[in-house]
Amino acid sequence: GARAAGFSYRAAWARVRRVEAALGFKLIESHSGGEGGGRSRLTPRALDFVRRYRAFLERSEALLEQAFRESLG
């Protein structure tokens, strides 16, 4: 994921840690080793945050569209 976003692995983890510090909760839980290697996934709280953020964006876009139509449409 880091590479796809144009970040080094180290830079991506540093950014995740900064965001976690700002939000006050963990975003990612990591498990190393085991069969097939380690893995990382979003925490339940991070998944809820993403869900609520998407709802916020949808509502914001609808309100912005309405304001545009009322003002300029």
N, CA, C and O atoms as a Tripos MOL2 file, in Angstrom:
@<TRIPOS>MOLECULE
protein
  292   291    73     0     0
PROTEIN
NO_CHARGES

@<TRIPOS>ATOM
      1 N           0.8060   -1.1920    0.0000 N.3       1 GLY1
      2 CA          0.0000    0.0000    0.0000 C.3       1 GLY1
      3 C           0.8500    1.2570    0.0000 C.2       1 GLY1
      4 O           0.5230    2.2360   -0.6700 O.2       1 GLY1
      5 N           1.9560    1.2280    0.7610 N.am      2 ALA2
      6 CA          2.8210    2.4080    0.8330 C.3       2 ALA2
      7 C           3.3740    2.7350   -0.5480 C.2       2 ALA2
      8 O           3.3760    3.8940   -0.9640 O.2       2 ALA2
      9 N           3.8340    1.7270   -1.2450 N.am      3 ARG3
     10 CA          4.4180    1.9310   -2.5710 C.3       3 ARG3
     11 C           3.3830    2.5060   -3.5350 C.2       3 ARG3
     12 O           3.6920    3.4080   -4.3140 O.2       3 ARG3
     13 N           2.1560    1.9860   -3.4850 N.am      4 ALA4
     14 CA          1.0960    2.4640   -4.3710 C.3       4 ALA4
     15 C           0.7720    3.9360   -4.1210 C.2       4 ALA4
     16 O           0.3790    4.6560   -5.0390 O.2       4 ALA4
     17 N           0.9400    4.3780   -2.8720 N.am      5 ALA5
     18 CA          0.6810    5.7710   -2.5200 C.3       5 ALA5
     19 C           1.9010    6.6620   -2.7400 C.2       5 ALA5
     20 O           1.8380    7.8720   -2.5210 O.2       5 ALA5
     21 N           3.0140    6.0600   -3.1760 N.am      6 GLY6
     22 CA          4.2110    6.8460   -3.4410 C.3       6 GLY6
     23 C           5.0790    7.0990   -2.2240 C.2       6 GLY6
     24 O           5.8730    8.0390   -2.2170 O.2       6 GLY6
     25 N           4.9400    6.2700   -1.1880 N.am      7 PHE7
     26 CA          5.7260    6.4140    0.0310 C.3       7 PHE7
     27 C           6.6230    5.2080    0.2180 C.2       7 PHE7
     28 O           6.3180    4.1100   -0.2480 O.2       7 PHE7
     29 N           7.7270    5.4250    0.9030 N.am      8 SER8
     30 CA          8.5260    4.2900    1.3520 C.3       8 SER8
     31 C           7.7810    3.6480    2.5180 C.2       8 SER8
     32 O           6.9130    4.2710    3.1300 O.2       8 SER8
     33 N           8.1250    2.4100    2.8180 N.am      9 TYR9
     34 CA          7.5140    1.7010    3.9360 C.3       9 TYR9
     35 C           7.6910    2.4920    5.2290 C.2       9 TYR9
     36 O           6.7470    2.6600    6.0010 O.2       9 TYR9
     37 N           8.9010    2.9710    5.4530 N.am     10 ARG10
     38 CA          9.2030    3.7240    6.6770 C.3      10 ARG10
     39 C           8.4080    5.0250    6.7480 C.2      10 ARG10
     40 O           7.8710    5.3690    7.8010 O.2      10 ARG10
     41 N           8.3320    5.7480    5.6330 N.am     11 ALA11
     42 CA          7.5870    7.0070    5.6070 C.3      11 ALA11
     43 C           6.1010    6.7700    5.8380 C.2      11 ALA11
     44 O           5.4430    7.5500    6.5260 O.2      11 ALA11
     45 N           5.5760    5.6950    5.2630 N.am     12 ALA12
     46 CA          4.1540    5.3860    5.4460 C.3      12 ALA12
     47 C           3.8470    5.0980    6.9160 C.2      12 ALA12
     48 O           2.8660    5.6070    7.4570 O.2      12 ALA12
     49 N           4.6860    4.2820    7.5600 N.am     13 TRP13
     50 CA          4.4530    3.9790    8.9700 C.3      13 TRP13
     51 C           4.5960    5.2270    9.8310 C.2      13 TRP13
     52 O           3.8490    5.3980   10.7940 O.2      13 TRP13
     53 N           5.5380    6.0950    9.5030 N.am     14 ALA14
     54 CA          5.6970    7.3410   10.2630 C.3      14 ALA14
     55 C           4.4420    8.1960   10.1430 C.2      14 ALA14
     56 O           3.9990    8.7960   11.1230 O.2      14 ALA14
     57 N           3.8770    8.2520    8.9590 N.am     15 ARG15
     58 CA          2.6620    9.0340    8.7410 C.3      15 ARG15
     59 C           1.4820    8.4200    9.5000 C.2      15 ARG15
     60 O           0.6890    9.1370   10.1110 O.2      15 ARG15
     61 N           1.3740    7.1110    9.4580 N.am     16 VAL16
     62 CA          0.3060    6.4330   10.2070 C.3      16 VAL16
     63 C           0.4320    6.7460   11.6850 C.2      16 VAL16
     64 O          -0.5670    7.0530   12.3360 O.2      16 VAL16
     65 N           1.6230    6.6750   12.2190 N.am     17 ARG17
     66 CA          1.8350    6.9480   13.6470 C.3      17 ARG17
     67 C           1.4670    8.3930   14.0030 C.2      17 ARG17
     68 O           0.9020    8.6420   15.0680 O.2      17 ARG17
     69 N           1.7840    9.3440   13.1180 N.am     18 ARG18
     70 CA          1.4210   10.7490   13.3730 C.3      18 ARG18
     71 C          -0.0960   10.9170   13.3970 C.2      18 ARG18
     72 O          -0.6340   11.6210   14.2520 O.2      18 ARG18
     73 N          -0.7760   10.2740   12.4660 N.am     19 VAL19
     74 CA         -2.2360   10.3740   12.4260 C.3      19 VAL19
     75 C          -2.8430    9.7070   13.6610 C.2      19 VAL19
     76 O          -3.7850   10.2360   14.2510 O.2      19 VAL19
     77 N          -2.3100    8.5550   14.0510 N.am     20 GLU20
     78 CA         -2.7900    7.8970   15.2640 C.3      20 GLU20
     79 C          -2.6210    8.8050   16.4810 C.2      20 GLU20
     80 O          -3.5110    8.8890   17.3270 O.2      20 GLU20
     81 N          -1.4870    9.4770   16.5650 N.am     21 ALA21
     82 CA         -1.2470   10.3850   17.6950 C.3      21 ALA21
     83 C          -2.2490   11.5350   17.6870 C.2      21 ALA21
     84 O          -2.7480   11.9300   18.7410 O.2      21 ALA21
     85 N          -2.5450   12.0690   16.5120 N.am     22 ALA22
     86 CA         -3.4900   13.1820   16.4080 C.3      22 ALA22
     87 C          -4.9100   12.7460   16.7520 C.2      22 ALA22
     88 O          -5.6490   13.4870   17.4010 O.2      22 ALA22
     89 N          -5.2940   11.5450   16.3190 N.am     23 LEU23
     90 CA         -6.6460   11.0550   16.5830 C.3      23 LEU23
     91 C          -6.8020   10.5120   17.9930 C.2      23 LEU23
     92 O          -7.8930   10.5500   18.5630 O.2      23 LEU23
     93 N          -5.7090   10.0050   18.5580 N.am     24 GLY24
     94 CA         -5.7610    9.4550   19.9020 C.3      24 GLY24
     95 C          -6.1490    7.9860   19.9640 C.2      24 GLY24
     96 O          -6.5050    7.4830   21.0300 O.2      24 GLY24
     97 N          -6.0850    7.2980   18.8370 N.am     25 PHE25
     98 CA         -6.3550    5.8590   18.8370 C.3      25 PHE25
     99 C          -5.6010    5.1830   17.7000 C.2      25 PHE25
    100 O          -5.1960    5.8250   16.7310 O.2      25 PHE25
    101 N          -5.4210    3.8610   17.8420 N.am     26 LYS26
    102 CA         -4.6760    3.0830   16.8560 C.3      26 LYS26
    103 C          -5.5200    2.8830   15.6020 C.2      26 LYS26
    104 O          -6.7220    2.6250   15.6790 O.2      26 LYS26
    105 N          -4.8750    3.0050   14.4560 N.am     27 LEU27
    106 CA         -5.5390    2.7690   13.1840 C.3      27 LEU27
    107 C          -5.2660    1.3680   12.6460 C.2      27 LEU27
    108 O          -6.1210    0.7600   12.0020 O.2      27 LEU27
    109 N          -4.0670    0.8660   12.9170 N.am     28 ILE28
    110 CA         -3.6310   -0.3910   12.3220 C.3      28 ILE28
    111 C          -3.1390   -1.3410   13.3970 C.2      28 ILE28
    112 O          -2.4230   -0.9470   14.3170 O.2      28 ILE28
    113 N          -3.5320   -2.5880   13.2640 N.am     29 GLU29
    114 CA         -2.9770   -3.6360   14.1170 C.3      29 GLU29
    115 C          -2.1630   -4.5490   13.2170 C.2      29 GLU29
    116 O          -2.6390   -4.9820   12.1680 O.2      29 GLU29
    117 N          -0.9480   -4.8400   13.6220 N.am     30 SER30
    118 CA         -0.0240   -5.6380   12.8200 C.3      30 SER30
    119 C           0.3150   -6.9320   13.5320 C.2      30 SER30
    120 O           0.4290   -6.9910   14.7560 O.2      30 SER30
    121 N           0.4700   -7.9510   12.7310 N.am     31 HIS31
    122 CA          0.8900   -9.2530   13.2270 C.3      31 HIS31
    123 C           2.0470   -9.7050   12.3530 C.2      31 HIS31
    124 O           1.9040   -9.7950   11.1340 O.2      31 HIS31
    125 N           3.1800   -9.9870   12.9570 N.am     32 SER32
    126 CA          4.3470  -10.4020   12.1780 C.3      32 SER32
    127 C           4.5090  -11.9070   12.2150 C.2      32 SER32
    128 O           4.0450  -12.5850   13.1320 O.2      32 SER32
    129 N           5.1810  -12.4110   11.1880 N.am     33 GLY33
    130 CA          5.5070  -13.8340   11.1320 C.3      33 GLY33
    131 C           4.3140  -14.7150   10.8600 C.2      33 GLY33
    132 O           3.2820  -14.2660   10.3610 O.2      33 GLY33
    133 N           4.4740  -15.9730   11.1960 N.am     34 GLY34
    134 CA          3.4100  -16.9400   10.9740 C.3      34 GLY34
    135 C           3.4090  -17.4520    9.5510 C.2      34 GLY34
    136 O           4.2270  -17.0430    8.7280 O.2      34 GLY34
    137 N           2.4950  -18.3390    9.2720 N.am     35 GLU35
    138 CA          2.3820  -18.9220    7.9380 C.3      35 GLU35
    139 C           2.0030  -17.8480    6.9230 C.2      35 GLU35
    140 O           1.0010  -17.1540    7.0920 O.2      35 GLU35
    141 N           2.7990  -17.7150    5.8810 N.am     36 GLY36
    142 CA          2.5390  -16.7180    4.8490 C.3      36 GLY36
    143 C           3.0210  -15.3260    5.2100 C.2      36 GLY36
    144 O           2.7540  -14.3770    4.4730 O.2      36 GLY36
    145 N           3.7200  -15.1800    6.3190 N.am     37 GLY37
    146 CA          4.2340  -13.8690    6.7170 C.3      37 GLY37
    147 C           3.2370  -13.0870    7.5490 C.2      37 GLY37
    148 O           2.1600  -13.5820    7.8810 O.2      37 GLY37
    149 N           3.6030  -11.8770    7.8760 N.am     38 GLY38
    150 CA          2.7590  -11.0420    8.7170 C.3      38 GLY38
    151 C           1.6880  -10.3320    7.9280 C.2      38 GLY38
    152 O           1.6170  -10.4300    6.7030 O.2      38 GLY38
    153 N           0.8620   -9.6200    8.6530 N.am     39 ARG39
    154 CA         -0.1700   -8.8340    7.9960 C.3      39 ARG39
    155 C          -0.5720   -7.6800    8.8930 C.2      39 ARG39
    156 O          -0.3250   -7.6870   10.0990 O.2      39 ARG39
    157 N          -1.1870   -6.7070    8.2850 N.am     40 SER40
    158 CA         -1.7070   -5.5520    9.0080 C.3      40 SER40
    159 C          -3.1250   -5.3210    8.5430 C.2      40 SER40
    160 O          -3.4740   -5.5830    7.3920 O.2      40 SER40
    161 N          -3.9360   -4.8250    9.4600 N.am     41 ARG41
    162 CA         -5.3070   -4.5010    9.0950 C.3      41 ARG41
    163 C          -5.7870   -3.3430    9.9510 C.2      41 ARG41
    164 O          -5.2250   -3.0470   11.0060 O.2      41 ARG41
    165 N          -6.8390   -2.6980    9.4730 N.am     42 LEU42
    166 CA         -7.4120   -1.5990   10.2230 C.3      42 LEU42
    167 C          -8.0730   -2.1280   11.4900 C.2      42 LEU42
    168 O          -8.6680   -3.2060   11.4960 O.2      42 LEU42
    169 N          -7.9570   -1.3530   12.5550 N.am     43 THR43
    170 CA         -8.6170   -1.7100   13.8100 C.3      43 THR43
    171 C         -10.1220   -1.4810   13.6530 C.2      43 THR43
    172 O         -10.5430   -0.7520   12.7560 O.2      43 THR43
    173 N         -10.9290   -2.0920   14.5090 N.am     44 PRO44
    174 CA        -12.3680   -1.8280   14.4520 C.3      44 PRO44
    175 C         -12.6890   -0.3360   14.5860 C.2      44 PRO44
    176 O         -13.5990    0.1670   13.9260 O.2      44 PRO44
    177 N         -11.9510    0.3610   15.4290 N.am     45 ARG45
    178 CA        -12.1960    1.8010   15.5910 C.3      45 ARG45
    179 C         -11.8430    2.5670   14.3190 C.2      45 ARG45
    180 O         -12.5290    3.5240   13.9610 O.2      45 ARG45
    181 N         -10.7810    2.1540   13.6360 N.am     46 ALA46
    182 CA        -10.4070    2.7940   12.3750 C.3      46 ALA46
    183 C         -11.4670    2.5330   11.3070 C.2      46 ALA46
    184 O         -11.8050    3.4340   10.5400 O.2      46 ALA46
    185 N         -11.9890    1.3220   11.2520 N.am     47 LEU47
    186 CA        -13.0450    1.0080   10.2910 C.3      47 LEU47
    187 C         -14.2780    1.8660   10.5360 C.2      47 LEU47
    188 O         -14.9010    2.3500    9.5910 O.2      47 LEU47
    189 N         -14.6330    2.0550   11.8120 N.am     48 ASP48
    190 CA        -15.7620    2.9210   12.1540 C.3      48 ASP48
    191 C         -15.4780    4.3660   11.7490 C.2      48 ASP48
    192 O         -16.3620    5.0590   11.2450 O.2      48 ASP48
    193 N         -14.2480    4.8180   11.9680 N.am     49 PHE49
    194 CA        -13.8640    6.1760   11.5830 C.3      49 PHE49
    195 C         -14.0030    6.3600   10.0700 C.2      49 PHE49
    196 O         -14.5330    7.3740    9.6160 O.2      49 PHE49
    197 N         -13.5370    5.3960    9.2970 N.am     50 VAL50
    198 CA        -13.6430    5.4650    7.8310 C.3      50 VAL50
    199 C         -15.1100    5.5130    7.4240 C.2      50 VAL50
    200 O         -15.4860    6.3010    6.5570 O.2      50 VAL50
    201 N         -15.9380    4.6820    8.0370 N.am     51 ARG51
    202 CA        -17.3750    4.6730    7.7240 C.3      51 ARG51
    203 C         -18.0140    6.0310    7.9970 C.2      51 ARG51
    204 O         -18.7710    6.5510    7.1780 O.2      51 ARG51
    205 N         -17.6960    6.5970    9.1630 N.am     52 ARG52
    206 CA        -18.2640    7.9010    9.5180 C.3      52 ARG52
    207 C         -17.7140    9.0180    8.6360 C.2      52 ARG52
    208 O         -18.4390    9.9560    8.3030 O.2      52 ARG52
    209 N         -16.4360    8.9280    8.2540 N.am     53 TYR53
    210 CA        -15.8390    9.9410    7.3770 C.3      53 TYR53
    211 C         -16.5010    9.9090    5.9960 C.2      53 TYR53
    212 O         -16.7840   10.9570    5.4160 O.2      53 TYR53
    213 N         -16.7440    8.7140    5.4770 N.am     54 ARG54
    214 CA        -17.4210    8.6060    4.1780 C.3      54 ARG54
    215 C         -18.8230    9.1970    4.2470 C.2      54 ARG54
    216 O         -19.2500    9.8740    3.3120 O.2      54 ARG54
    217 N         -19.5440    8.9530    5.3340 N.am     55 ALA55
    218 CA        -20.8750    9.5300    5.5170 C.3      55 ALA55
    219 C         -20.7870   11.0470    5.5760 C.2      55 ALA55
    220 O         -21.6290   11.7400    5.0050 O.2      55 ALA55
    221 N         -19.7770   11.5670    6.2620 N.am     56 PHE56
    222 CA        -19.5490   13.0160    6.3350 C.3      56 PHE56
    223 C         -19.3190   13.5950    4.9400 C.2      56 PHE56
    224 O         -19.8870   14.6310    4.5940 O.2      56 PHE56
    225 N         -18.4860   12.9250    4.1400 N.am     57 LEU57
    226 CA        -18.2140   13.4090    2.7800 C.3      57 LEU57
    227 C         -19.4740   13.4280    1.9350 C.2      57 LEU57
    228 O         -19.7270   14.3970    1.2190 O.2      57 LEU57
    229 N         -20.2650   12.3680    2.0110 N.am     58 GLU58
    230 CA        -21.5090   12.3180    1.2400 C.3      58 GLU58
    231 C         -22.4380   13.4600    1.6320 C.2      58 GLU58
    232 O         -23.0130   14.1240    0.7690 O.2      58 GLU58
    233 N         -22.5830   13.6850    2.9220 N.am     59 ARG59
    234 CA        -23.4540   14.7620    3.3950 C.3      59 ARG59
    235 C         -22.9110   16.1260    2.9860 C.2      59 ARG59
    236 O         -23.6690   17.0030    2.5730 O.2      59 ARG59
    237 N         -21.5910   16.3040    3.1020 N.am     60 SER60
    238 CA        -20.9700   17.5720    2.7300 C.3      60 SER60
    239 C         -21.1740   17.8670    1.2520 C.2      60 SER60
    240 O         -21.4840   18.9980    0.8790 O.2      60 SER60
    241 N         -20.9990   16.8450    0.4030 N.am     61 GLU61
    242 CA        -21.1800   17.0360   -1.0360 C.3      61 GLU61
    243 C         -22.6200   17.4040   -1.3630 C.2      61 GLU61
    244 O         -22.8610   18.2610   -2.2130 O.2      61 GLU61
    245 N         -23.5850   16.7650   -0.6950 N.am     62 ALA62
    246 CA        -24.9920   17.0740   -0.9310 C.3      62 ALA62
    247 C         -25.3140   18.5030   -0.5080 C.2      62 ALA62
    248 O         -26.0210   19.2160   -1.2200 O.2      62 ALA62
    249 N         -24.7990   18.9230    0.6420 N.am     63 LEU63
    250 CA        -25.0430   20.2970    1.1060 C.3      63 LEU63
    251 C         -24.3790   21.3130    0.1930 C.2      63 LEU63
    252 O         -24.9560   22.3660   -0.0820 O.2      63 LEU63
    253 N         -23.1910   21.0190   -0.2750 N.am     64 LEU64
    254 CA        -22.4870   21.9220   -1.1810 C.3      64 LEU64
    255 C         -23.2330   22.0430   -2.5070 C.2      64 LEU64
    256 O         -23.3660   23.1390   -3.0520 O.2      64 LEU64
    257 N         -23.7150   20.9220   -3.0190 N.am     65 GLU65
    258 CA        -24.4750   20.9520   -4.2700 C.3      65 GLU65
    259 C         -25.7480   21.7800   -4.1140 C.2      65 GLU65
    260 O         -26.0990   22.5600   -4.9990 O.2      65 GLU65
    261 N         -26.4400   21.6090   -2.9810 N.am     66 GLN66
    262 CA        -27.6490   22.3760   -2.7250 C.3      66 GLN66
    263 C         -27.3310   23.8720   -2.6370 C.2      66 GLN66
    264 O         -28.0400   24.6860   -3.2280 O.2      66 GLN66
    265 N         -26.2830   24.2370   -1.9150 N.am     67 ALA67
    266 CA        -25.9010   25.6460   -1.7860 C.3      67 ALA67
    267 C         -25.5190   26.2250   -3.1390 C.2      67 ALA67
    268 O         -25.8420   27.3760   -3.4320 O.2      67 ALA67
    269 N         -24.8350   25.4450   -3.9690 N.am     68 PHE68
    270 CA        -24.4570   25.9190   -5.3080 C.3      68 PHE68
    271 C         -25.7030   26.2060   -6.1360 C.2      68 PHE68
    272 O         -25.8170   27.2580   -6.7650 O.2      68 PHE68
    273 N         -26.6480   25.2450   -6.1280 N.am     69 ARG69
    274 CA        -27.8870   25.4490   -6.9090 C.3      69 ARG69
    275 C         -28.6640   26.6720   -6.4260 C.2      69 ARG69
    276 O         -29.1890   27.4380   -7.2350 O.2      69 ARG69
    277 N         -28.7360   26.8520   -5.1140 N.am     70 GLU70
    278 CA        -29.4740   27.9920   -4.5550 C.3      70 GLU70
    279 C         -28.7870   29.3100   -4.8720 C.2      70 GLU70
    280 O         -29.4580   30.3170   -5.1000 O.2      70 GLU70
    281 N         -27.4770   29.3190   -4.8890 N.am     71 SER71
    282 CA        -26.7410   30.5660   -5.0890 C.3      71 SER71
    283 C         -26.4580   30.8800   -6.5490 C.2      71 SER71
    284 O         -26.4840   32.0430   -6.9540 O.2      71 SER71
    285 N         -26.1910   29.8660   -7.3270 N.am     72 LEU72
    286 CA        -25.7150   30.0900   -8.6940 C.3      72 LEU72
    287 C         -26.5120   29.3770   -9.7530 C.2      72 LEU72
    288 O         -26.3210   29.6230  -10.9440 O.2      72 LEU72
    289 N         -27.4020   28.4960   -9.3420 N.am     73 GLY73
    290 CA        -28.0890   27.6340  -10.2980 C.3      73 GLY73
    291 C         -29.2450   28.2390  -10.9700 C.2      73 GLY73
    292 O         -29.8900   27.5910  -11.7940 O.2      73 GLY73
@<TRIPOS>BOND
     1     1     2 1
     2     2     3 1
     3     3     4 2
     4     3     5 am
     5     5     6 1
     6     6     7 1
     7     7     8 2
     8     7     9 am
     9     9    10 1
    10    10    11 1
    11    11    12 2
    12    11    13 am
    13    13    14 1
    14    14    15 1
    15    15    16 2
    16    15    17 am
    17    17    18 1
    18    18    19 1
    19    19    20 2
    20    19    21 am
    21    21    22 1
    22    22    23 1
    23    23    24 2
    24    23    25 am
    25    25    26 1
    26    26    27 1
    27    27    28 2
    28    27    29 am
    29    29    30 1
    30    30    31 1
    31    31    32 2
    32    31    33 am
    33    33    34 1
    34    34    35 1
    35    35    36 2
    36    35    37 am
    37    37    38 1
    38    38    39 1
    39    39    40 2
    40    39    41 am
    41    41    42 1
    42    42    43 1
    43    43    44 2
    44    43    45 am
    45    45    46 1
    46    46    47 1
    47    47    48 2
    48    47    49 am
    49    49    50 1
    50    50    51 1
    51    51    52 2
    52    51    53 am
    53    53    54 1
    54    54    55 1
    55    55    56 2
    56    55    57 am
    57    57    58 1
    58    58    59 1
    59    59    60 2
    60    59    61 am
    61    61    62 1
    62    62    63 1
    63    63    64 2
    64    63    65 am
    65    65    66 1
    66    66    67 1
    67    67    68 2
    68    67    69 am
    69    69    70 1
    70    70    71 1
    71    71    72 2
    72    71    73 am
    73    73    74 1
    74    74    75 1
    75    75    76 2
    76    75    77 am
    77    77    78 1
    78    78    79 1
    79    79    80 2
    80    79    81 am
    81    81    82 1
    82    82    83 1
    83    83    84 2
    84    83    85 am
    85    85    86 1
    86    86    87 1
    87    87    88 2
    88    87    89 am
    89    89    90 1
    90    90    91 1
    91    91    92 2
    92    91    93 am
    93    93    94 1
    94    94    95 1
    95    95    96 2
    96    95    97 am
    97    97    98 1
    98    98    99 1
    99    99   100 2
   100    99   101 am
   101   101   102 1
   102   102   103 1
   103   103   104 2
   104   103   105 am
   105   105   106 1
   106   106   107 1
   107   107   108 2
   108   107   109 am
   109   109   110 1
   110   110   111 1
   111   111   112 2
   112   111   113 am
   113   113   114 1
   114   114   115 1
   115   115   116 2
   116   115   117 am
   117   117   118 1
   118   118   119 1
   119   119   120 2
   120   119   121 am
   121   121   122 1
   122   122   123 1
   123   123   124 2
   124   123   125 am
   125   125   126 1
   126   126   127 1
   127   127   128 2
   128   127   129 am
   129   129   130 1
   130   130   131 1
   131   131   132 2
   132   131   133 am
   133   133   134 1
   134   134   135 1
   135   135   136 2
   136   135   137 am
   137   137   138 1
   138   138   139 1
   139   139   140 2
   140   139   141 am
   141   141   142 1
   142   142   143 1
   143   143   144 2
   144   143   145 am
   145   145   146 1
   146   146   147 1
   147   147   148 2
   148   147   149 am
   149   149   150 1
   150   150   151 1
   151   151   152 2
   152   151   153 am
   153   153   154 1
   154   154   155 1
   155   155   156 2
   156   155   157 am
   157   157   158 1
   158   158   159 1
   159   159   160 2
   160   159   161 am
   161   161   162 1
   162   162   163 1
   163   163   164 2
   164   163   165 am
   165   165   166 1
   166   166   167 1
   167   167   168 2
   168   167   169 am
   169   169   170 1
   170   170   171 1
   171   171   172 2
   172   171   173 am
   173   173   174 1
   174   174   175 1
   175   175   176 2
   176   175   177 am
   177   177   178 1
   178   178   179 1
   179   179   180 2
   180   179   181 am
   181   181   182 1
   182   182   183 1
   183   183   184 2
   184   183   185 am
   185   185   186 1
   186   186   187 1
   187   187   188 2
   188   187   189 am
   189   189   190 1
   190   190   191 1
   191   191   192 2
   192   191   193 am
   193   193   194 1
   194   194   195 1
   195   195   196 2
   196   195   197 am
   197   197   198 1
   198   198   199 1
   199   199   200 2
   200   199   201 am
   201   201   202 1
   202   202   203 1
   203   203   204 2
   204   203   205 am
   205   205   206 1
   206   206   207 1
   207   207   208 2
   208   207   209 am
   209   209   210 1
   210   210   211 1
   211   211   212 2
   212   211   213 am
   213   213   214 1
   214   214   215 1
   215   215   216 2
   216   215   217 am
   217   217   218 1
   218   218   219 1
   219   219   220 2
   220   219   221 am
   221   221   222 1
   222   222   223 1
   223   223   224 2
   224   223   225 am
   225   225   226 1
   226   226   227 1
   227   227   228 2
   228   227   229 am
   229   229   230 1
   230   230   231 1
   231   231   232 2
   232   231   233 am
   233   233   234 1
   234   234   235 1
   235   235   236 2
   236   235   237 am
   237   237   238 1
   238   238   239 1
   239   239   240 2
   240   239   241 am
   241   241   242 1
   242   242   243 1
   243   243   244 2
   244   243   245 am
   245   245   246 1
   246   246   247 1
   247   247   248 2
   248   247   249 am
   249   249   250 1
   250   250   251 1
   251   251   252 2
   252   251   253 am
   253   253   254 1
   254   254   255 1
   255   255   256 2
   256   255   257 am
   257   257   258 1
   258   258   259 1
   259   259   260 2
   260   259   261 am
   261   261   262 1
   262   262   263 1
   263   263   264 2
   264   263   265 am
   265   265   266 1
   266   266   267 1
   267   267   268 2
   268   267   269 am
   269   269   270 1
   270   270   271 1
   271   271   272 2
   272   271   273 am
   273   273   274 1
   274   274   275 1
   275   275   276 2
   276   275   277 am
   277   277   278 1
   278   278   279 1
   279   279   280 2
   280   279   281 am
   281   281   282 1
   282   282   283 1
   283   283   284 2
   284   283   285 am
   285   285   286 1
   286   286   287 1
   287   287   288 2
   288   287   289 am
   289   289   290 1
   290   290   291 1
   291   291   292 2
@<TRIPOS>SUBSTRUCTURE
     1 GLY1         2 RESIDUE 1 A GLY
     2 ALA2         6 RESIDUE 1 A ALA
     3 ARG3        10 RESIDUE 1 A ARG
     4 ALA4        14 RESIDUE 1 A ALA
     5 ALA5        18 RESIDUE 1 A ALA
     6 GLY6        22 RESIDUE 1 A GLY
     7 PHE7        26 RESIDUE 1 A PHE
     8 SER8        30 RESIDUE 1 A SER
     9 TYR9        34 RESIDUE 1 A TYR
    10 ARG10       38 RESIDUE 1 A ARG
    11 ALA11       42 RESIDUE 1 A ALA
    12 ALA12       46 RESIDUE 1 A ALA
    13 TRP13       50 RESIDUE 1 A TRP
    14 ALA14       54 RESIDUE 1 A ALA
    15 ARG15       58 RESIDUE 1 A ARG
    16 VAL16       62 RESIDUE 1 A VAL
    17 ARG17       66 RESIDUE 1 A ARG
    18 ARG18       70 RESIDUE 1 A ARG
    19 VAL19       74 RESIDUE 1 A VAL
    20 GLU20       78 RESIDUE 1 A GLU
    21 ALA21       82 RESIDUE 1 A ALA
    22 ALA22       86 RESIDUE 1 A ALA
    23 LEU23       90 RESIDUE 1 A LEU
    24 GLY24       94 RESIDUE 1 A GLY
    25 PHE25       98 RESIDUE 1 A PHE
    26 LYS26      102 RESIDUE 1 A LYS
    27 LEU27      106 RESIDUE 1 A LEU
    28 ILE28      110 RESIDUE 1 A ILE
    29 GLU29      114 RESIDUE 1 A GLU
    30 SER30      118 RESIDUE 1 A SER
    31 HIS31      122 RESIDUE 1 A HIS
    32 SER32      126 RESIDUE 1 A SER
    33 GLY33      130 RESIDUE 1 A GLY
    34 GLY34      134 RESIDUE 1 A GLY
    35 GLU35      138 RESIDUE 1 A GLU
    36 GLY36      142 RESIDUE 1 A GLY
    37 GLY37      146 RESIDUE 1 A GLY
    38 GLY38      150 RESIDUE 1 A GLY
    39 ARG39      154 RESIDUE 1 A ARG
    40 SER40      158 RESIDUE 1 A SER
    41 ARG41      162 RESIDUE 1 A ARG
    42 LEU42      166 RESIDUE 1 A LEU
    43 THR43      170 RESIDUE 1 A THR
    44 PRO44      174 RESIDUE 1 A PRO
    45 ARG45      178 RESIDUE 1 A ARG
    46 ALA46      182 RESIDUE 1 A ALA
    47 LEU47      186 RESIDUE 1 A LEU
    48 ASP48      190 RESIDUE 1 A ASP
    49 PHE49      194 RESIDUE 1 A PHE
    50 VAL50      198 RESIDUE 1 A VAL
    51 ARG51      202 RESIDUE 1 A ARG
    52 ARG52      206 RESIDUE 1 A ARG
    53 TYR53      210 RESIDUE 1 A TYR
    54 ARG54      214 RESIDUE 1 A ARG
    55 ALA55      218 RESIDUE 1 A ALA
    56 PHE56      222 RESIDUE 1 A PHE
    57 LEU57      226 RESIDUE 1 A LEU
    58 GLU58      230 RESIDUE 1 A GLU
    59 ARG59      234 RESIDUE 1 A ARG
    60 SER60      238 RESIDUE 1 A SER
    61 GLU61      242 RESIDUE 1 A GLU
    62 ALA62      246 RESIDUE 1 A ALA
    63 LEU63      250 RESIDUE 1 A LEU
    64 LEU64      254 RESIDUE 1 A LEU
    65 GLU65      258 RESIDUE 1 A GLU
    66 GLN66      262 RESIDUE 1 A GLN
    67 ALA67      266 RESIDUE 1 A ALA
    68 PHE68      270 RESIDUE 1 A PHE
    69 ARG69      274 RESIDUE 1 A ARG
    70 GLU70      278 RESIDUE 1 A GLU
    71 SER71      282 RESIDUE 1 A SER
    72 LEU72      286 RESIDUE 1 A LEU
    73 GLY73      290 RESIDUE 1 A GLY
